[in-house]
Amino acid sequence: MISASARLAGLVDELVRVGDLSPGWQGAVSAVPRHLFIPDTVWKEDGDRLVPVHRADDEDAWLGLCYANEPVITQVDDGDPDGPGLVGHEITSSASRPGVVTSMLARLEAEPGMRVLEIGTGTGWNAALLAERLGAANVTSVEVDPAVADRARAVLEATGHPVAVVTGDGASGHPPSAPYDRVIATVAAQQVPCAWAEQTRPGGRVLVPWATDFHNGALVAFTVAHGGVMRGRIVGNVAFMRLREQRGIRASLARDVRDAAGARRTFTDLHPYDVMGEYDASLAVGLRVARCKPVIEHRAEGSYTVWLIDPWSGSWAGLAHEAGAAKFEVRQQGDRDLWDEVEAAYRWWDRLDRPTADRWGLTVSREGQHVWLDDESNPID
Ligand SMILES: C[S@@+](CC[C@H](N)C(=O)[O-])C[C@H]1O[C@@H](n2cnc3c(N)ncnc32)[C@H](O)[C@@H]1O
């Protein structure tokens, strides 16, 4: 069996080789054995279900998961999976992919001695890396799930990283330890909380994975101005689970796609890949079309259906793709014509000359969140 330390060295080498580990963070990553932070039961995807993997059943496989450059699912269904066999449906906590963690740490531009607030403690691994480099006394981490928070607090303590782990809603930040120099969210926000700007000193940096119902996600790097306002641009492509209270309703084909016989039928020549598969297009569509969740259902080689679901209103659309086809049948049901909305948003993005992700920006203040193209004088909402 390959030892944990050899696996850690291998992970560090891989992260350096692919350019995801900056020299400033290499020492911290090498000093923190990741497997100490991973629970003995983790989960893996099996079709549309999540099934457990127990360390006691296969230590080698479990260690392999701990040191792969992949996310590890550490909690499903808020810690309450159903039986028999404890099958989960929704990922509710994970150890993020190491390459994402280390590239976000580089993007945070945190230096030793800075005070940092992390949102989403999860396993505590990221908090331990911050503690290694900045000093544990400078790190506060907020976790909404009490069991996850308790476990992370204990592991951080046991591994010599006595970070302040606060159990609570990270959307409120943690005022008692403010002001911070940096805030890093390791959980996605659709509405970015202004508390994070208000609790960061002017000139400080706030890093947030930002998601819409249609598109997950984009990494936004904000700079905080005076008066609790922050402005930022998209600097990367990351997908995270949502802040618990912003999760909304999960889309379910079984529950939401009903009354197919009564659906309105049309055809489109817009290829679904152009909308769903092109990052910049999908991001822009998400800015225009709210409450629309895409689900791809593979039927056979080259054949798939793109479902668009509004689980709040019960509207849905299905676009059937067949290999080599130039036109696609669209069925739409409910109060909204979801495909028509998505296609209109795609045409809008096209007419804007197809802006790339880095041209979109966000301003967050007590008044709310505003999206703009290139600069604040060009708002889209
Ligand atoms: C991707 S995991 C974080 C990974 C973590 N940083 C690590 O190193 O393992 C996201 C975490 O955010 C937590 N979370 C979700 N909503 C939250 C909220 N409103 N406040 C604080 N934590 C939240 C989840 O329970 C989950 O543990």
The ligand as a Gaussian input file, in Angstrom:
#p B3LYP/6-31G(d) Opt

LIG

0 1
 C      -17.386000      22.725000      -0.580000
 S      -17.660000      22.629000       1.123000
 C      -16.291000      23.542000       1.781000
 C      -14.980000      22.861000       1.689000
 C      -14.040000      23.248000       2.794000
 N      -13.568000      24.603000       2.698000
 C      -12.900000      22.271000       2.958000
 O      -11.744000      22.676000       2.998000
 O      -13.189000      21.082000       3.103000
 C      -18.952000      23.809000       1.396000
 C      -19.359000      23.901000       2.842000
 O      -20.163000      25.066000       2.996000
 C      -21.103000      24.800000       3.997000
 N      -22.178000      25.796000       3.928000
 C      -23.293000      25.802000       3.165000
 N      -24.034000      26.882000       3.427000
 C      -23.368000      27.587000       4.364000
 C      -23.635000      28.794000       5.057000
 N      -24.736000      29.497000       4.824000
 N      -22.745000      29.208000       5.970000
 C      -21.620000      28.502000       6.233000
 N      -21.319000      27.342000       5.626000
 C      -22.175000      26.901000       4.693000
 C      -21.534000      23.382000       3.703000
 O      -22.177000      22.797000       4.821000
 C      -20.212000      22.739000       3.327000
 O      -19.617000      22.142000       4.437000

